[in-house]
């Protein structure tokens, strides 16, 4: 099996109505796979607490695999 690695552009392809960045990833065909290295940040603008559930497959290997990166919003928790 040949594995091809491609990086997406540093600048977004579009900005969603909520201000989030959108990047086009291209099409996948049967038998293809995609792996993503993501940096993400959650924000709640409402009056209720934000609840989030994240799942990784295969299971996340451990806390040493995660690290903090600076984001758009200042963390409040």
C-alpha positions as CSV (number, residue, x, y, z in Angstrom):
1,X,0.0,0.0,0.0
2,X,1.3,3.5,-0.9
3,X,0.5,6.3,1.6
4,X,0.3,9.8,0.2
5,X,0.6,12.7,2.6
6,X,-0.8,16.1,1.7
7,X,-1.0,19.3,3.7
8,X,-3.9,21.6,3.5
9,X,-3.4,25.3,3.0
10,X,-2.6,27.5,6.1
11,X,-5.2,30.0,5.0
12,X,-8.9,28.9,4.9
13,X,-10.8,28.4,1.6
14,X,-13.8,30.1,3.1
15,X,-15.1,31.6,6.3
16,X,-18.4,30.1,7.6
17,X,-21.2,32.5,8.8
18,X,-20.2,31.8,12.4
19,X,-16.6,32.9,11.7
20,X,-15.1,29.5,11.7
21,X,-12.5,28.6,9.0
22,X,-13.4,26.1,6.3
23,X,-10.8,24.1,4.4
24,X,-11.5,21.9,1.4
25,X,-10.1,18.4,1.8
26,X,-10.9,16.9,-1.6
27,X,-12.7,13.7,-2.5
28,X,-12.1,10.3,-1.1
29,X,-12.9,7.2,-3.1
30,X,-13.7,3.6,-2.1
31,X,-10.7,2.1,-0.4
32,X,-9.2,5.5,0.5
33,X,-8.6,6.7,4.0
34,X,-8.0,10.1,5.6
35,X,-6.1,10.9,8.8
36,X,-6.3,14.4,10.3
37,X,-4.0,16.1,12.8
38,X,-6.4,18.7,14.3
39,X,-6.0,21.6,16.5
40,X,-9.4,22.7,17.9
41,X,-11.0,25.0,20.4
42,X,-14.6,25.0,21.6
43,X,-16.6,28.1,22.6
44,X,-20.0,28.5,24.1
45,X,-21.8,31.8,23.4
46,X,-25.1,30.7,25.1
47,X,-26.3,30.8,28.7
48,X,-26.0,27.0,29.2
49,X,-22.8,25.2,29.8
50,X,-21.1,23.6,26.8
51,X,-21.0,19.8,26.7
52,X,-18.8,18.1,24.1
53,X,-18.1,14.4,23.4
54,X,-15.0,13.4,21.4
55,X,-14.2,10.0,20.0
56,X,-11.1,8.7,18.3
57,X,-10.6,5.4,16.5
58,X,-8.4,3.7,17.3
59,X,-8.6,4.8,21.0
60,X,-6.5,7.7,22.0
61,X,-3.1,6.4,23.1
62,X,-2.7,8.7,26.1
63,X,-2.3,12.2,27.5
64,X,1.2,12.5,26.2
65,X,-0.2,12.6,22.7
66,X,-2.1,15.9,23.3
67,X,-0.6,19.4,23.7
68,X,-2.0,22.9,24.2
69,X,-1.8,25.3,21.3
70,X,-2.9,28.9,21.3
71,X,-6.3,29.6,19.9
72,X,-8.6,32.4,18.8
73,X,-10.3,32.7,22.1
74,X,-8.8,33.1,25.6
75,X,-9.6,30.0,27.7
76,X,-11.9,30.7,30.7
77,X,-11.8,27.3,32.3
